[in-house]
Amino acid sequence: MLIYRGAHLLRPGLVGIVMMVCVILIGLQSQKFMAMGTTVRYKAVFSEAGGLSVGNDVIVSGAKVGTIQKVQLHDGDAQVVFGVDSKIRLGTMTSAHIKTQSLLGKRDLTIVPAGGGRMHTLDTIPVARTSSPYSLTDAVGDLTTKSAAIDTGSVNRSLDMLSSTLDRIAPQIGPAFDGLTQLSRTINNRNQALRDLLTSADSVTSVLSQRSEQVNSLILNANSLIQVLAQRRQEIVELLANTKVVAQQVSGLVADNEAQLGPALDHLNSVTAMLEKNRDNINKTIPGYTKVALTQGEAVSGGRFYNAFVANLIDGNDIQPFIDKAFGVNPPAPFPIPHVEPPR
C-alpha cells in the first residue's frame, strides 16, 4: 500500500477539496449562480412595504425582468433590494412603484426608467421617487385633520333642518316607498328570468374559457393576416409607383417617336377599316377555304405525284399518252409477273 505524506501536499489537498466543494455547489445551484452572474442588484426605499415580499416580480414596461431579493426596515422605512437583468439600463432619475398584480392581492415592483446618469450596483432609489399602494399613517393623519376641521354646530343645524324637512314631506314619502315596493315585487317576479340570464352568462363564460386557446390562436392568426395585408399594401404602393414611372417613360417614348408612330398608326387604322369593311366576306371565305385546304392536303399527301379531277374533260387513260409525250415522260414499265409452274 502506497501512502503519500509530507507537508508539501497540504496545499494541493486543500485546493482540491475547495474545488470539489465549488463544483458540487455549482452543480446543485447552477440556476442561482447564473442568475447572480446575469443580474444587477439595486435598492429602493418606500414609506410602506405595501404587502411586497421576497420573490415578487420586478416589472419594466409590462415585462418581468427580475425578482425581489430582500425586504427590510431601514430608518423607519421599508428598504427593498431587487435584482434586474443586466441588459436593462436604469438612469439616476428612475422611479419605483408597488402595484397590485392580481385580484388576489399579489404585489409587484414596477420600475419606470428615466434619464440622467447610469445607476450602478446597489444604488438606491429614494422615497421621493417611490410610491406605495397605500399609506396607513397618511390615511390616519388625513382623517384626524379632516375630523378636527368639522363644524359640529353646523352639522347639528343641518340635521335639525333635515328632520323638519322630512316631517313636512312625510305625506309624499309614502307613495315613494309604495313605488319602491312595486319595483321590488317586479324584480322578485323576474327573479327566475334573471337566474336564467345569469346561468346563460355562466355557460357562455365556461365555453369561452374552454375555447381560450382557439380564441388566442384566432387573435394570433388575425395578427399574422394583418401583417401580410400590410406587406401586400406596401407592395401595391410600390407597384403603383413603378407603373407611374413606366407610364412616364412610355409617354416620353411616344413623344420622341411621334413622327414615326403617326404614319404607322394611320396605316394600321386603314388596314383595320378595310378588314372591318370586308368582315362578312372574310367570314364566308374561311369555311370554304377550309374545305379546299383539306382537299388539297389529301391530294398532295398521296405520293410523289399530284392527283386532280377536272370535270368535262376526256378520260385520263385516253389523254395520258399525249401528255406523257408532250412533257417527255416515259411511262413506267409494267410490273413483271413471275411465272409459276403448276404442281405435277
Sequence and secondary structure as in RCSB ss.txt:
>XXXX:A:sequence
MLIYRGAHLLRPGLVGIVMMVCVILIGLQSQKFMAMGTTVRYKAVFSEAGGLSVGNDVIVSGAKVGTIQKVQLHD
GDAQVVFGVDSKIRLGTMTSAHIKTQSLLGKRDLTIVPAGGGRMHTLDTIPVARTSSPYSLTDAVGDLTTKSAAI
DTGSVNRSLDMLSSTLDRIAPQIGPAFDGLTQLSRTINNRNQALRDLLTSADSVTSVLSQRSEQVNSLILNANSL
IQVLAQRRQEIVELLANTKVVAQQVSGLVADNEAQLGPALDHLNSVTAMLEKNRDNINKTIPGYTKVALTQGEAV
SGGRFYNAFVANLIDGNDIQPFIDKAFGVNPPAPFPIPHVEPPR
>XXXX:A:secstr
      GGGHHHHHHHHHHHHHHHHHHHTHHHHHHHHHEEEEEEEES  TT  TT EEEETTEEEEEEEEEEEET
TEEEEEEEEETT   BTT EEEEEE STT  EEEEEE  SSSB  TT EE GGGEE S  HHHHHHHHHHHHHT 
 HHHHHHHHHHHHHHHHHTHHHHHHHHHHHHHHHHHHHHTHHHHHHHHHHHHHHHHHHHHTHHHHHHHHHHHHHH
HHHHHHHHHHHHHHHHHHHHHHHHHHHHHHHTHHHHHHHHHHHHHHHHHHHHTHHHHHHHHHHHHHHHHHHHHHH
TTSSS     TT   HHHHHHHHHHHHT                
